[in-house]
Amino acid sequence: MIIENCLFGVDINPNSVKICRLRLWIELLKSAYYKPNTNYRELETLPNIDINIKCGNSLISRYSLDADIKAALKSSKWNIDNYREAVMTYRNAQSKEEKRSMEQLIGKIKSDFETEVSKNDKRFLKLNKLNGELLSLTNQSSLFELSNTQKEEWNKKVNKLTEEIKKHETEIAHIKSNKIYEDAFEWRFEFPEVLNNDGDFIGFDILIGNPPYLNVELIEQTHKEYFKEKFETFFKRSDI
């Protein structure tokens, strides 16, 4: 019960993930028992704990842990309970077909959550607000009715809004295409066990970290900038 319900892990190295999954599965196998209804010839079906150990960069996420996703949950046809139930069913799947079906459902739920959360991300909301302001401004009464001073002020506002919109569009495009996010791990979508019913990130009771001993000079500049922005503890040498 502890292994399948209480242990979770993330590693950027896919081979490390495979080794960890195998090690935990062996531990489960040691405690497995033969089923009485098979005259003790068949072992019980072991839980699929691979869903507890995932591959990704645990330090990098597109969405912050404190982001409010209540609006996203309201827009989605899924809720956190649906997600938890799907994960539990996957763990206890009795056949490959059931496991595959739950895997597809979980993928669909995560995809829908991410789509809805991205719509409510503060960067997208700000962009939508700016576009609305620009549309409202450009739909105002005819410029012919404005004085030269008013036209000049109007042009300043339009140019300012246009620049801000361009800036936000560039930032969003950068996040979508930036290589730094290709291994990003979205904690809000991967482990429903650490979310409450509103989607708030409750977190884990105990964290155990075994980071690679990487010299700061070997960290790419884009990663350094990201870590400086996201982590207060990243300063000076900041070896990981």
N, C-alpha and C positions, 0 to 999 in steps of 0.2 A: 504493500500500500504506500509506503514512503517513497519508493522509487517511482512509481507510476503517478502519484498525486502530488508529490512535494519537491521533486528534483527537476530543475530546468537548467539548460545550458546553452550557451552561444559561443561559437568560435569561427573566426574568419577562414580557418584552414579546413577544407572539406574532409581531408583525411583524418584530422583530429576528431571531427564530428562522428565519422564512421567508427573510429576506434572507441570513442566514448559510448556510442550506442551499443556496440558489441559487448563492451565490458559490463554495462548495466544489464543487458539481456542475459549474459552468462550468470550474473548475480541472481536474476530472477529464476533462471533455470535451476540453480542450486536449491531453491526453495520450492520448486514445483512438485506436485504430487500426481500419482497415477489415479485415474478416475475409477471409482468402485463399479460404476455401471458398465465398464468395459472389461470387467474381471481383472482390473489393474494391469491392463496391457497398453493403455494409451495415456499419455500425459495430458494434463489440463491445457487448454489453449492459453498461451501467455499473452499478456497485453502488448499492444503495439506502442512501445515507448519511444519510437523514433521521433514522434511528434513533439516530444519534450526537449530534444536536443537539436538545435537548428544552426544553420550556417549563415554567417553575416558579420558585419563590422558593428560590434556592440556599442562603439563610441560615436557612431554617425547615424543620424536619423533626419528625415525630411521634416518630420512633425515633432514638436516638443511634447514632453510628457505631461505638461500642465495645460495643454490646449483643450478648450472646452468643446467636446464633441456631442453634446446633448442635441444640438440642432441637426447634426449629421445623422444621429440615431433616429430622430423623428422622421427624417426624410427617407431613411432606408427601410426596406420591408423586413429587415432582420433586426434582432436585438441581441444584447449580450447573452441572455439565456439561450437563445437559439445557437449561438456560437459555442457556448460551453457544452451544450447537449451534443452538438455535432462532434466536438473533440472527444467527449467521453465515449460516444458511439464508435468513433474511429479506434480508440484505444482498445475497446472490447469487441471489435469486429470478429466474427466467427468464420468469415470466409474472405477470399480475395476480392470477390465481387462487392461485398459490403464495405470493405476497406477502401476500394477504389471509388465507390459511390460517395462515401463520406469525404474522401480526399478532394473530390471534385466540388462537393458542397462547401467545404471549408475554404477552398480557393475562391469560390464565388462570393462567399460572405466577406472574405478579406478584401476582395477586389471592390465590392460594393461599398464597404466601409471606407476604403481609401478614396474612392471617387467622391463620396459625400463629404468626407473630412476635408479634402482638397478644395471643395467648393466653399467651405466655411473657414478656410485658412485666412488669417488676417491679411496676408498679402493679396489674395484674390478679392477679399471683401473691399480692401482699400482701392484696388484697381477698378472694381465695379462702381464704387462711390465716385471716383474721379471721372470715369466715363459718363456717369449720370450727370455730374456737374457740368461737364463740357457740353453734353447734349442739350441740357437745359439752357446753358449760356448761348449756344449757337442758334437755338430756336426762339430766342427773344425777338422782340419787335424789330422791324427793319432798321438797318444801320442808317438809312437815310433820315430817320427821325432823330438821330443822335447828333449832338454837337461834336466839334472836332476833339474837344477835351474828353468827352464821353467815349468817342470812338477809340481814342488812344488808350484810355483805361480799359476798354473792352478788349482791345488787342493784347494788352499786357496780361489780362486774366486768361485769355485763350492760350497764349504762348506758354504761360506758366503751367496751366493744366496739361497742355500737350507734352511739355517736358517731363512733368511728373508721371504722366501715363507711360511715356516711353521708358522712363527709368524703371518703373514697376514691371513693365512687360519684359524688359531686359533681365531683370532680377529673376522673374519667374521662369523665363526661358533658360536662364543659366542653371537654375536648380534642376530643371527637367533634364537638361543635357549634360550637366557637369559630371565628369568621370568620378568625382569624389563620392557621388551617391550611388554608384553602380552596385556596391556591396552594402548599402545602408540597411540597417536593421530597424524596423518599425515596431517598437515594443508595444505600442497601442493595438497593433493588429495581430501579433504573433502569439501572445499568451493571454487568452481571455480569463484565465484563472486569477490574474492579478489586477483585474478591473472590477469595479462595482457595477451595479445595474445601470448607472448613469454613464458608464464608460470612463469614469475617473480612474486614473492610474493609482492603485493602492500600493503596489510594489511588493517586494519580497521580504520575508522575515529576516533572512540571513543572506549576505552576499559574500561569495568567495571568488577572488580574482587571482589569476595567474598570468599577468600580462607578459608579453615578450620583452626581453631586455634590449630595446632598440635605441641606439644612440640618436640624439636629437638631430644631428647632422644628416641622418639618413631619412628623416621624415620629409616628405614632399612639402613644398611651400604652401600649396593649397590646403593641405591637411593642418599645417601649423596655424594658418589663419583661422580655420574652422575651430580648432581646439581652443585657441585664444578667445574666440568669441563665445564659445559654449561652456568652457570649463574654467572656473576661477583658479583652480589648482595648476593650470598650465601657465607657467611663467619661468623665465630664465632658462635653465638647462632643460627642464621638463622632459627628461628621458621617460619613455613609456616602458 
